[in-house]
Each structure stands twice: as structure tokens, then as C-alpha cells.
């Protein structure tokens, strides 16, 4: 999948770790994917206007204030397992009853927040996930609000659902085939690493970006389900494989762009292409 100039620029800026990133490096990076210089310059202007990036000198940029919260949340994918705790069968619930649906910007933020936090729809305006995250309702409430869920939404824990409703909740993630996804993507990453040294630098940079972006996005939107809803060991193994791939990609991109000293630019600041689609940084 060819990245958009917007997504690639934001990912590169996240990879720069707060250090200034030059417009010329953005242009040369985008050219790897056949993106024209004019498109890159236009994207830079639009991102700057939106507050997603900010100028830090002539022809240099870093992430702006409108991007900070989401970038910080997304970049925590390496340590996401630390948020997981034992599950006693309770469910985290979010009620969006009474919230406006006419404001498309607010609706996009709401849907993105719920998706990033692993919620699925159990009933109209009622969203659910297992209560297996550290901090439970209070922590979930704080994170969801940070990600853009309206303060009027109700976040609470429900227990002792009827057997039918509990079974329905347990099946909400079945069509995602999470276990198969962990194994499939892990095999793909490991196979690529075995042959990466046969590629020229630009091809390796381009392919590592695409593969890494897809794998990290898979982790960013992983619901962190407990056993028996998912194979937690398979998820942990997949995460370690992505960390190793990300480190290899970092080395490749640092050879191409020495200014990238913090991380591999596959880390997805904009988790696009996910379900539901996060169309950029609504604000």
C-alpha cells in the first residue's frame, strides 16, 4: 500500500523523536514511493495549518500540539502488554446514548477512540470490551477522553450479564481472527528479514516501511483480549517479532536518512486503514 504524503510525513516526524526533520528529507523519503515533491510541499503546508506539525526553523518541522496526544498513545504499542491484567469476567462498557451524531468530526474522534481502546458494539450506542486492563473503568475513562471521546459518554463496569448476552459479547471479536493474524504477520516479517540483505537500500527502506506500518497498526488496534478469547502468548510473540523488525527497519532508514535517530518511521502516527477508518487528525 502506497502511503499518502500526510501519513508518511507524520510517521517520519514521530520517528525523529521530537528532533527537527527537514522538508528536503521529507521530499526524498516520499519520492521512494513515487510521491511528487509538489504533493509533499502541499501536505506540509496543510499539516502546519492544522496544527499537526509546526515549523522549528527554515525548512524544518516537528510534530505539533494537535498531534501530541494521539502520537503519544500510538507510540506506546511496544509496552501495551503492561496494561493487561487478569480478567474476572467483567465487562467495560461505554454508553454513547444521547451523544450527537450530526457532528462528523466528533463522531470520527469517538469511533477512533473506541477502536484504539478495543471496544466493539454490543447493542446500539453500547460498546464493550473485557475489563482486563490495569486501572479498569477509571483508567479507560481517562484514556478514552484523551483520545477524543466526549466527556458526556458514560464509562462503567458491568458484571453478571445474562448468559446469552455474555456469550454475544465474547463473540464480538471472532471475525477478526486475531490468533491467525498474529501468526500470519509474524511469518511475513520473519521471512522478509531473512532476505533483506539481498535488497538495495531504497527497496529495503520502502518495503520495511510498508510491512512495518501494517504490523504496527495491527498492534496499535489490537484489543488486548484476555484468555480464553485470544492466545495471549501468540500475541506476545508477535509483538516481539514486530519489535525486532522495527529495529531492523530503523537501521535501514537511518542509513538512508541519518537525521532519523529515534525510531523506525513505520510507527504509525496516523493509524489509517484500520477499522473504523481513522481519517487523519480530526480537531
Secondary structure, 3 states (H helix, E strand, C coil): CCCCHHHHHHHHHHHCCCCCEEHHHHHHHHHCCCCCHHHHHHHHHHHHHCCCEEECCCCEEEECHHHHHHHHHHHHHHHHHHHECCCCCCEEEEECCCCCCCCHHHHHHHHHHHHHCCCEEEECCEEEEECCECCHHHHHHHHHHHHCCCCCCEEEEECCCCHHHHHHHHCCCHHHCHHHHHHHHHHHHHHHHHHHHHCCHHHHHHHHHHHHHHHHHHHHCCCCCCCCCCCHHHHHHHHHHHHHHHHHHHHHHHHHCCCCCCCCCCCCCCCCCCCCCCCCCCC
